[in-house]
Amino acid sequence: VDSLSLRISSGNVSLDNITLDNDMKLTSSSGDFTVNGLKAANLIIQSSSGNKKLSDVDIKENFDINSGSGKTILNDVRCRKLGIDSISGEIDIEGLKLDRISIKTASGNVNVRTLEGDAQIESSSGKVSVSVKEAEDEIYIKSSSGDVELKMPANTGFTLDGRTDTGNIRCDFDLGNKVTDNNTLKGSYMNGDILLNIKTSSGDINIKKS
């Protein structure tokens, strides 16, 4: 099969073991998407209302999700770039291998576990939790309202730039070139290769060893 475009007004959709030479586009006004086993060049999901649950997804290039409301649950995803734009709903990701993930959410918790790649995450309201297996250049997290928890491997060097307007910053790592005050924590760990740029307006920042 070359490509697939599916548009649903209401109702649930379940797809298993799909292999495409080119692109897939899924569009839904109301209803859940469940995909288990997918190979394609690009994937676009547009959902006004409903949960999105995908596992074992292998995308050669870009994977984009535009969600009005509903949970986004991803498990074992490989692609070049993943973009998620969500107005309301929890985002839960387990097992992600890519160059870069970009998440922008207005409301809802974000939980990313076993991340292999860089990240840019912006949250207006909700807790952000990220566990990094390995990264290349930068982990950027900005939260307007909500705590940020970032877990890094003990054998991975980074440079931390952490800032909070009203909250505390804690770091399990022994930082060199440490600069700290009530609202800022900066410093480097090991070779300092990866930039950790973490900012919250209201909420705590916690950097842990994974």
Secondary structure, DSSP 4 states (H G I P E B T S, - for coil): ---EEEEEEES-EEEEEEE-SSEEEEEEEES-EEEEEEEESEEEEEEEES-EEEEEEEESSEEEEEEEES-EEEEEEE-SEEEEEEEES-EEEEEEEEEEEEEEEEES-EEEEEEEEEEEEEESSS-EEEEEEE-SSEEEEEEEES-EEEEE-TT--EEEEEEEEES-EEESS--EEEEE-SSEEEEEETT--EEEEEEEEES-EEEEE-
